[in-house]
């Protein structure tokens, strides 16, 4: 049964308003202005982790049957935890539609994803790297993201933060 796109659109608009009103710590997320079924998120590497100082761009692709079917999740920025541009096997993703709960919000999905990123559990689409490798990728993430036109379009505030940080590092 094909669910009208209107249901998915309304739900995603509702979820986006929730994110605007109650932002998530360490995660920013926005739908593309041209396609509400495609969302981009940025994980800000938390202090005292190998990801500290990094900014990691990822993508959620929602089916037209959302919220009755789960989204796919992938990472774009190299991070040392997940393969890039590869669908990730998570209990909240389209890899496991049998575990999906339509009550889960985009904010809930990204909070789960953020927690899972900080763990070392192996899943399809994950990689094993050392903390040193993750720290090195964290340092390289800003330059990588600045070369990504979608990242720059969706996250102009983060682009400004990155550029100011680079200017300060060049001066200091």
C-alpha positions in Angstrom: 0.0 0.0 0.0 1.5 3.3 -1.1 1.1 6.0 1.6 0.4 9.5 0.3 3.5 11.7 0.3 1.5 14.3 2.2 1.7 12.2 5.4 5.5 11.9 5.2 5.8 15.6 4.4 3.6 16.7 7.3 5.4 14.4 9.8 8.8 15.6 8.7 7.7 19.2 8.9 6.5 18.5 12.4 9.8 16.8 13.3 11.8 19.7 11.9 9.8 22.2 14.0 10.5 20.1 17.0 14.3 20.2 16.2 14.2 24.0 15.8 12.4 24.4 19.1 14.5 21.9 21.0 17.9 21.5 19.4 19.9 18.4 20.0 23.3 18.6 21.7 26.1 17.9 19.3 23.8 17.3 16.3 22.4 19.7 13.7 19.9 18.6 11.1 18.0 20.2 8.2 16.0 18.8 5.3 16.9 19.9 1.8 14.8 22.9 0.8 14.1 21.1 -2.5 13.2 17.7 -1.0 11.9 17.2 2.5 12.6 13.4 2.2 16.3 14.1 2.1 17.8 15.4 5.4 21.4 16.2 6.2 22.9 16.2 9.6 26.2 17.2 11.2 27.6 15.6 14.3 29.9 17.9 16.3 32.6 15.8 17.8 32.2 15.9 21.6 34.9 16.8 24.0 37.1 14.1 25.5 36.4 11.7 22.6 38.5 10.8 19.6 36.0 12.8 17.5 36.6 16.1 19.4 37.1 19.0 17.0 35.5 17.1 14.1 32.3 17.9 12.2 30.8 14.9 10.5 28.2 15.2 7.7 25.6 12.5 7.2 22.4 11.9 5.3 19.0 10.5 6.1 16.8 9.4 3.1 13.2 9.0 4.1 10.8 6.8 2.1 7.5 8.3 0.9 5.9 5.9 3.4 7.5 7.6 6.4 6.7 7.4 9.3 5.5 3.9 8.6 8.8 2.8 7.1 12.3 3.8 8.3 14.9 6.0 6.6 18.3 5.0 5.3 21.3 6.5 7.1 24.8 7.2 5.7 27.8 9.2 6.5 29.6 11.5 4.1 32.5 12.9 6.1 35.3 10.3 6.8 35.1 9.6 10.5 36.8 6.4 11.4 33.6 4.8 12.7 31.5 4.3 9.6 32.2 3.8 5.9 31.3 6.8 3.8 28.4 6.9 1.3 27.3 3.4 2.5 23.9 2.6 4.0 24.4 1.8 7.7 22.9 -1.2 9.3 21.3 0.1 12.5 18.1 -1.0 14.3 16.6 2.4 13.4 17.4 2.2 9.7 15.9 0.6 6.6 18.1 -2.3 7.2 15.7 -3.5 10.0 12.2 -2.4 9.0 10.8 -5.0 11.3 12.2 -3.1 14.3 11.0 0.3 13.2 8.5 2.2 15.3 6.5 5.0 13.6 6.5 7.0 16.8 10.3 7.6 16.5 11.1 11.2 15.5 14.0 12.5 13.5 15.4 13.9 16.7 15.2 10.5 18.4 16.8 8.8 15.4 19.8 11.2 15.4 20.2 11.0 19.2 20.4 7.2 18.9 22.8 7.5 16.0 25.0 9.9 17.9 25.2 7.5 20.9 25.9 4.6 18.6 28.7 6.6 16.9 30.5 6.9 20.2 30.4 3.2 20.9 32.6 0.5 19.2 29.9 -2.0 18.3 30.5 -3.5 14.9 27.7 -3.5 12.3 27.4 -3.6 8.5 28.9 -0.3 7.3 31.2 0.3 10.3 34.9 0.2 10.3 37.5 -0.4 13.0 40.1 2.3 13.5 42.3 3.4 16.3 41.6 6.5 18.4 44.6 8.2 16.7 43.1 7.5 13.3 39.8 9.0 14.5 41.6 12.1 15.9 43.4 12.6 12.6 40.1 12.4 10.7 38.6 14.9 13.1 41.3 17.3 12.2 40.7 16.8 8.5 36.9 16.9 8.7 36.6 20.7 8.4 38.5 20.9 5.1 36.7 17.9 3.7 33.3 19.5 4.6 34.2 22.9 3.0 34.8 21.1 -0.3 31.2 19.6 -0.1 28.7 22.0 -1.8 25.7 20.3 -0.1 27.3 20.7 3.4 28.1 24.4 2.6 24.5 25.0 1.4 22.8 23.2 4.3 25.1 24.3 7.1 26.2 27.9 6.4 26.5 28.5 10.2 29.0 25.7 10.5 30.9 26.9 7.5 31.3 30.2 9.2 32.5 28.5 12.4 35.0 26.4 10.4 36.4 29.4 8.5 36.8 31.5 11.7 38.6 28.6 13.4 40.9 28.2 10.4 41.6 31.9 10.4 42.4 31.8 14.1 44.7 28.8 13.6 46.5 30.6 10.7 47.1 33.7 12.8 48.0 31.9 16.1 
